[in-house]
Amino acid sequence: MPDANVEVLRGTLDLLILKAVSWGPTHGYGVARWIEQATDDVLRIEEGSLYPALHRLQSRGWIDAEWGMSENNRRARFYSLTAKGRAQLRVEAATWTRFAYAVFAALEAPPRPA
């Protein structure tokens, strides 16, 4: 069973948000729900982390936002990836993949000689 206390590493939330909105415009709840589903409920993003991150990515020009109606007929901001954001997603994904491979290599490395 997944540990409910897994924390998102710094910078990983930006990557996950960029990936979530790469599939098409979605609102904040949709972003959070996609992250939960994509990670088999290991990662749960709280509103207090999600919305500041969405605003930060918007201020960097990586995502756009516009008002629309949600599936529940509620007014919501829908976020979409910009061309700059798509380029950043490629950079972030490559960097994170390289980092993950390095950590896995260290975890599988033989013990140091005495």
C-alpha positions as CSV (number, residue, x, y, z in Angstrom):
1,M,0.0,0.0,0.0
2,P,1.4,3.4,-0.9
3,D,2.7,5.7,1.8
4,A,0.3,8.6,2.1
5,N,3.1,10.8,3.4
6,V,5.2,10.8,0.3
7,E,6.3,14.4,-0.4
8,V,6.9,15.9,-3.8
9,L,10.5,16.8,-4.3
10,R,11.2,20.4,-5.0
11,G,10.8,21.1,-8.7
12,T,8.8,17.9,-9.3
13,L,5.5,19.6,-8.9
14,D,6.2,22.0,-11.8
15,L,7.1,19.1,-14.0
16,L,3.9,17.2,-13.1
17,I,1.7,20.2,-13.7
18,L,3.3,20.8,-17.1
19,K,2.7,17.2,-18.0
20,A,-0.9,17.3,-16.7
21,V,-1.7,20.4,-18.9
22,S,0.1,19.0,-21.9
23,W,-2.9,16.8,-22.6
24,G,-5.1,19.8,-23.0
25,P,-6.8,22.6,-21.0
26,T,-7.8,21.6,-17.5
27,H,-8.7,23.2,-14.3
28,G,-6.8,23.0,-11.0
29,Y,-8.8,20.1,-9.6
30,G,-8.3,18.2,-12.9
31,V,-4.5,18.8,-12.6
32,A,-4.5,17.4,-9.0
33,R,-6.7,14.5,-10.0
34,W,-4.5,13.6,-13.0
35,I,-1.4,13.6,-10.7
36,E,-3.1,11.3,-8.2
37,Q,-4.3,8.9,-10.9
38,A,-1.0,8.9,-12.8
39,T,0.9,8.1,-9.6
40,D,-1.5,5.4,-8.4
41,D,-2.5,7.8,-5.6
42,V,1.0,7.9,-4.2
43,L,1.2,11.7,-4.8
44,R,-1.6,13.9,-3.5
45,I,-1.2,17.6,-4.2
46,E,-2.9,19.9,-1.7
47,E,-4.5,23.2,-2.8
48,G,-2.0,25.1,-0.8
49,S,0.8,23.8,-3.0
50,L,-1.1,23.4,-6.3
51,Y,-2.5,26.9,-6.8
52,P,0.7,28.8,-6.0
53,A,2.6,26.5,-8.4
54,L,0.0,27.2,-11.1
55,H,0.3,30.9,-10.6
56,R,4.2,30.6,-10.7
57,L,4.1,28.7,-13.9
58,Q,1.7,31.2,-15.4
59,S,3.9,34.1,-14.4
60,R,6.9,32.4,-16.1
61,G,4.8,32.1,-19.3
62,W,4.8,28.3,-19.3
63,I,1.0,28.0,-19.0
64,D,-2.0,30.2,-19.8
65,A,-5.2,30.4,-17.9
66,E,-8.7,31.4,-18.9
67,W,-12.1,31.2,-17.3
68,G,-14.6,28.5,-18.3
69,M,-17.2,26.2,-17.0
70,S,-16.3,22.9,-15.3
71,E,-18.1,19.6,-15.7
72,N,-20.2,20.6,-12.7
73,N,-21.2,23.9,-14.3
74,R,-19.0,25.9,-12.0
75,R,-16.8,28.7,-13.1
76,A,-13.1,27.6,-13.1
77,R,-9.8,28.6,-14.5
78,F,-8.6,26.3,-17.2
79,Y,-4.8,26.0,-17.7
80,S,-3.1,25.2,-20.9
81,L,0.5,24.7,-22.0
82,T,2.2,27.4,-24.0
83,A,4.9,26.9,-26.6
84,K,7.4,28.1,-24.0
85,G,5.9,25.6,-21.5
86,R,6.2,22.7,-23.9
87,A,9.9,23.5,-24.4
88,Q,10.3,23.7,-20.6
89,L,8.5,20.4,-20.2
90,R,11.1,18.7,-22.4
91,V,13.9,20.2,-20.4
92,E,12.4,19.4,-17.0
93,A,11.6,15.8,-18.1
94,A,15.1,15.2,-19.3
95,T,16.6,16.7,-16.2
96,W,14.4,14.7,-13.9
97,T,14.9,11.5,-15.8
98,R,18.7,11.9,-15.5
99,F,18.4,12.6,-11.8
100,A,16.2,9.5,-11.2
101,Y,18.6,7.3,-13.1
102,A,21.5,8.6,-10.9
103,V,19.6,7.9,-7.7
104,F,18.6,4.4,-8.9
105,A,22.3,3.8,-9.8
106,A,23.4,4.9,-6.4
107,L,20.8,2.6,-4.7
108,E,21.9,-0.4,-6.7
109,A,25.7,0.3,-6.4
110,P,27.8,-2.2,-4.6
111,P,29.2,-1.4,-1.2
112,R,32.3,0.7,-0.9
113,P,35.5,-1.3,-0.4
114,A,36.8,-1.2,3.1
